[in-house]
Amino acid sequence: MNAQPGRTTHVDADLALRLGRVQLVRNFWDAPIDSQNAANQHHLELSLLPRSGEPKGCFPDHWGPNRFEPMGDIFLLPAAQLFHARSECRQQNSVICRLDPQAVDEWFEGELRWTDRRLRGGLDITSGRVRSLLSGIAEELRSPGFASAAMIELMTAQAAIELSRHLLGIEAGESAGGLASWRLRRIDERIASDLSPPSLAELAQLCGVSVRHLTRAFRASRGRSIGHYLEEHRIEQSKQLLASGRSVKAVAYTMGFTAPSNFAAAFRRATGDSPRQYQQRTLRASPRADLPH
């Protein structure tokens, strides 16, 4: 989306692709967000910091000016669709995929019809596969490795395909048997608001379902077990704390590990690096001089 009054944007990484462009972006607002815009590309975004201010969005040309729907931490703003955003959020770090409509229309079955259900579903994308791919793109942008550009190109193409499947599935009702989007959003909000890992019983109570139903329906919604999903989130939150410069020991106890050695073992299994190796590489690669004090 274009620059807006009252917003300061830092682009920490930017890569042009055949499908469009991917970026790591930090945005800062000096007032509550209340803006309208229409992008000329599909705007797919994963917010990397916990959401605040209950962001909501409206497509005025489809819904009228007064209907605002909640936005999740992964959302899609379709190209050429007027969008009105409102939020109390003042800071957000994001990975953004700006997808050229002509380049991805083959996966959207030509010109995708933006029905009410697809527009609403696009504001809170619950696909675990899309989440995993966007997280992988963010990681490659933060710490480029061998053939990173080619890897990002492949992950972006896969994300576009998975996004197409998700949107087509919304209309076809293929997500039957999964958790409702508001329940998935409650789980994500709980994970983001408290670094201590939740129990299955706590999440089941939060969603108003049994533990058995929670585990079965969560797998149907996000294509993985809830335990695997919680562990992925735990490692991603650990990465953010390590990238902020906190000590390995402090991160281990903050994330609920009983000992730094247990944290190091879990982190290495998930990433292939020790926490200290990851931290040193990330701090070397990340521009920090322009961070606000």
Secondary structure as GFF3:
##gff-version 3
##sequence-region A 1 293
A	DSSP	beta_strand	7	16	.	.	.	ID=ss1
A	DSSP	beta_strand	20	29	.	.	.	ID=ss2
A	DSSP	beta_strand	33	37	.	.	.	ID=ss3
A	DSSP	beta_strand	42	47	.	.	.	ID=ss4
A	DSSP	beta_strand	56	58	.	.	.	ID=ss5
A	DSSP	alpha_helix	60	63	.	.	.	ID=ss6
A	DSSP	beta_strand	69	70	.	.	.	ID=ss7
A	DSSP	beta_strand	74	77	.	.	.	ID=ss8
A	DSSP	beta_strand	83	87	.	.	.	ID=ss9
A	DSSP	beta_strand	91	99	.	.	.	ID=ss10
A	DSSP	alpha_helix	101	104	.	.	.	ID=ss11
A	DSSP	alpha_helix	116	122	.	.	.	ID=ss12
A	DSSP	alpha_helix	128	142	.	.	.	ID=ss13
A	DSSP	alpha_helix	148	172	.	.	.	ID=ss14
A	DSSP	alpha_helix	181	193	.	.	.	ID=ss15
A	DSSP	alpha_helix	200	207	.	.	.	ID=ss16
A	DSSP	alpha_helix	211	222	.	.	.	ID=ss17
A	DSSP	alpha_helix	226	243	.	.	.	ID=ss18
A	DSSP	alpha_helix	248	254	.	.	.	ID=ss19
A	DSSP	alpha_helix	260	271	.	.	.	ID=ss20
A	DSSP	alpha_helix	275	285	.	.	.	ID=ss21
###
